[in-house]
C-alpha cells in the first residue's frame, strides 16, 4: 500500500471513529460535524494515530490522563504543567512545518480563543512539538505566528518529549520525507481540553469548527 494511502486510512479511521461514538464525556452533548469546505478537506486527510478509543458504551474520549510535562517554551523558559496553574489550556501535539492536520487544528484553536473574547484571554494555547530537531524555540516562535499570535510552542529533549507523548497516548511515525528537507510525521490529531484545575476534561477532534471548540471550552472553563 502506498504511503498516501496509509496516511489517508489513518486519517479516516481517526476522524470517523471519533464521530461515530455517541456523546462526549459527561456534561457535553455530541456536536454535529461542521460543513467542510473543499479548501479544508485535503488538510484533514492527514490526521494520524492518537489515543486508542474505547468501545462504544464507555467514555468516547479518555479523561484519566495525568496532565504533566517538563519542557521549554518558545521563549526559552523552562515550563511545567504547574507553570499554567489556574489557567485552562488547549493543548495539541504537532510540528511547526506541518502542512496537514496542524493547518486545521492550530488555526481553529486560535479562532476559538478570539470567539471567546475576554474569556479566551485566560486560556493558554499550546503546541508540543513532535519534531524537536527542527522545532527549536526560535523556530517555534517564528512559525507558530502564522497561525495565531497566542499560540505557544513547547519543546525539549527527545526523552522528555517521548515521556509526554506516552502520557497523552500520542503515537508518532515518520511517513515520508519533505522534498525541501526533513521528515513528515503522522501524529496525534486531538486537541486536549484542560481545565484551570490542571485536569484533562475532554479531547476534541479538530474536524470541529472554532465555534464548536469555543462552545465546548465554555462548558468547562
Secondary structure, 3 states (H helix, E strand, C coil): CCHHHHHHHHHHHHHHHHHHCCCCCCCCCCCCCCCCCHHHHHHHCCCCCCCCCCCCCCCCCCCCCCCCCEEEECCCCEEEHHHHCCCCEEEEEECCCCCCCHHHHHHHHHHHHHHCHHHHHHCEEEEEECCCCCCCHHHHHHHHHHCCCCEEEEECCHHHHHHHHHHCCCCCEEEEECCCCCEEEECCCEEEEECCCCCEEEEEECCCCHHHHHHHHHHHC
